[in-house]
């Protein structure tokens, strides 16, 4: 297993998704962010089932960066309770993982 991981979060607009993505990349907390536009999220919030259009952000980084990414999301995300999940990357194309490593160094 590698130290590399994929973080997942969602937000409420393309503009906010791009703002978060640019800031995370500029701060070298992530090497890359993919933004998947207008997904439909169905969830329970405060006892009620809600449906919203959201933007999915896939953040490529390292497990060691979790505390800093978590703090960034808490400080900059518009949601009261933002989603932030971490998925370990067990394997990947060596050239891509090398690029990821170099971008985070």
C-alpha positions as CSV (number, residue, x, y, z in Angstrom):
1,X,0.0,0.0,0.0
2,X,1.2,3.5,-0.7
3,X,0.8,6.7,1.3
4,X,-1.2,8.2,-1.5
5,X,-4.9,8.7,-1.2
6,X,-8.0,10.1,-2.7
7,X,-10.2,12.5,-0.7
8,X,-13.8,13.2,-1.6
9,X,-15.9,16.2,-0.8
10,X,-18.9,17.9,-2.3
11,X,-20.0,21.6,-2.6
12,X,-22.9,23.6,-3.8
13,X,-21.6,25.4,-7.0
14,X,-19.0,25.2,-9.7
15,X,-17.5,28.5,-8.5
16,X,-17.0,27.2,-5.0
17,X,-15.6,23.9,-6.3
18,X,-13.1,25.8,-8.4
19,X,-12.2,28.1,-5.6
20,X,-11.5,25.2,-3.2
21,X,-9.6,23.3,-5.8
22,X,-7.3,26.2,-6.8
23,X,-6.5,27.0,-3.2
24,X,-5.8,23.4,-2.3
25,X,-3.5,23.0,-5.3
26,X,-1.8,26.3,-4.7
27,X,-1.1,25.4,-1.0
28,X,0.4,22.0,-2.2
29,X,-2.1,20.1,0.0
30,X,-3.2,18.2,-3.1
31,X,-1.6,17.5,-6.5
32,X,-4.8,17.5,-8.5
33,X,-8.5,18.0,-8.1
34,X,-11.1,16.6,-10.5
35,X,-14.5,18.4,-10.4
36,X,-17.5,16.3,-11.4
37,X,-20.4,18.8,-12.1
38,X,-24.0,18.6,-11.0
39,X,-24.3,15.3,-9.3
40,X,-27.6,14.6,-7.5
41,X,-27.3,14.0,-3.8
42,X,-30.2,12.5,-1.7
43,X,-29.6,12.6,2.0
44,X,-31.3,13.1,5.4
45,X,-30.6,16.4,7.0
46,X,-32.2,17.5,10.3
47,X,-34.9,14.8,10.1
48,X,-35.9,15.5,6.5
49,X,-35.0,13.8,3.2
50,X,-33.3,16.4,0.9
51,X,-32.3,16.4,-2.7
52,X,-29.7,18.8,-4.0
53,X,-27.4,19.4,-7.0
54,X,-23.8,19.3,-5.9
55,X,-20.3,19.3,-7.4
56,X,-18.1,16.3,-6.5
57,X,-14.4,17.1,-5.8
58,X,-11.8,14.2,-6.0
59,X,-8.6,15.3,-4.4
60,X,-5.3,13.4,-4.9
61,X,-2.9,13.7,-2.1
62,X,-1.1,11.8,0.7
63,X,-2.5,10.4,3.9
64,X,-0.1,12.5,5.9
65,X,-1.8,15.6,4.6
66,X,-5.2,14.7,6.2
67,X,-5.0,17.1,9.2
68,X,-4.1,20.1,7.0
69,X,-6.8,19.2,4.4
70,X,-9.4,18.7,7.1
71,X,-8.5,22.1,8.7
72,X,-8.7,23.8,5.3
73,X,-12.1,22.3,4.6
74,X,-13.4,23.3,8.0
75,X,-12.2,26.9,7.5
76,X,-13.2,27.4,3.8
77,X,-16.1,25.1,3.0
78,X,-19.6,26.7,2.9
79,X,-21.4,23.7,4.5
80,X,-22.1,23.5,8.2
81,X,-21.1,19.8,8.1
82,X,-19.0,19.3,5.0
83,X,-18.2,15.8,3.7
84,X,-14.6,14.8,3.7
85,X,-13.7,11.1,3.2
86,X,-10.3,9.5,2.6
87,X,-9.7,6.5,0.4
88,X,-6.3,4.8,0.4
89,X,-4.7,4.2,-3.0
90,X,-3.4,0.6,-2.9
91,X,-1.7,0.8,-6.3
92,X,-1.3,3.1,-9.2
93,X,0.7,3.7,-12.4
94,X,4.2,4.3,-11.1
95,X,4.8,7.3,-13.4
96,X,1.6,8.9,-12.1
97,X,2.4,8.2,-8.4
98,X,5.9,9.7,-9.0
99,X,4.3,12.8,-10.5
100,X,1.9,13.0,-7.5
101,X,4.9,12.7,-5.1
102,X,6.8,15.5,-6.9
103,X,3.8,17.9,-6.9
104,X,3.4,17.5,-3.2
105,X,7.1,17.9,-2.3
